[in-house]
Amino acid sequence: MSVDYLTRPIEVLAEVGRVLRPGGPVAITCSNRCFPTKAVRGWLATDDERHGALVAELLRRTGRFTEPVVTLRTEPGVGDPLYAVVATRR
């Protein structure tokens, strides 16, 4: 999912929560790769570590998911960082 390009991310993620069954997982990965001319300002204004925190906050604001967990899925300092944000539909 390219959260970095969404202009209405809370509405999109709320719809994801609407169509998932209760207990269904949502997993969103994010890295530092994007098209800067297309990415939203909030994404460009944050660093790699804050991208995961931003996605987690967007999931929280929908009110449809359990507390999101953010994890770095690649080794620190090796290649592009890849973060995963995982939560469950309430």
C-alpha positions in Angstrom: 0.0 0.0 0.0 1.4 3.4 -0.9 0.3 5.4 2.1 2.7 8.1 1.0 0.5 9.0 -1.9 -2.9 9.0 -0.2 -4.6 12.4 0.2 -7.3 10.9 2.4 -5.5 8.1 4.2 -7.8 7.8 7.2 -10.9 7.3 5.0 -9.0 4.7 2.9 -7.8 2.8 6.0 -11.3 3.0 7.6 -12.7 1.4 4.5 -10.0 -1.4 4.8 -11.3 -1.9 8.4 -14.9 -1.9 7.2 -14.3 -4.8 4.7 -12.1 -6.9 6.9 -13.8 -9.4 9.2 -13.3 -8.9 12.9 -10.0 -10.4 13.9 -8.7 -9.9 10.3 -5.1 -8.6 10.1 -3.9 -5.5 8.2 -0.2 -5.3 7.4 1.2 -2.2 5.8 4.9 -2.0 4.8 6.7 1.2 4.0 10.2 2.1 3.0 12.1 5.3 2.1 11.4 4.8 -1.6 8.8 7.1 -3.2 8.3 9.6 -6.0 8.8 12.9 -4.2 6.7 14.8 -6.7 3.7 12.5 -5.9 4.1 11.9 -2.2 2.1 14.0 0.3 3.9 16.6 2.4 3.6 14.8 5.7 5.4 11.8 4.3 8.3 13.9 2.9 8.6 15.8 6.1 9.3 12.7 8.2 12.3 10.3 8.3 12.2 6.5 7.8 11.5 5.7 11.5 8.6 8.2 11.7 7.0 6.7 8.6 6.0 3.6 10.6 4.8 5.8 13.4 2.7 7.9 11.0 1.0 4.8 9.5 0.3 3.5 13.0 -1.3 6.8 13.9 -3.5 6.8 10.8 -4.7 3.3 11.7 -5.5 4.5 15.3 -7.5 7.4 14.0 -9.8 5.1 12.1 -11.0 3.6 15.4 -11.3 0.2 13.6 -8.1 -1.6 14.6 -6.2 -2.8 17.7 -3.1 -1.0 18.7 -0.7 -1.1 15.7 2.8 -2.6 16.1 5.6 -1.2 14.1 8.7 -3.3 13.4 11.8 -2.8 11.3 11.9 -5.8 9.0 15.4 -5.3 7.6 18.8 -5.2 9.3 19.7 -1.7 10.4 22.2 0.0 8.0 21.8 -2.7 5.3 20.0 -1.4 2.2 16.7 0.4 2.3 14.8 0.1 5.6 11.5 -1.6 5.4 9.0 -1.1 8.3 5.9 -3.2 8.8 2.8 -1.9 10.6 0.5 -4.6 11.8 -2.9 -4.4 13.5 -6.1 -6.4 13.8 -9.6 -5.4 12.9 -11.7 -5.0 16.0 
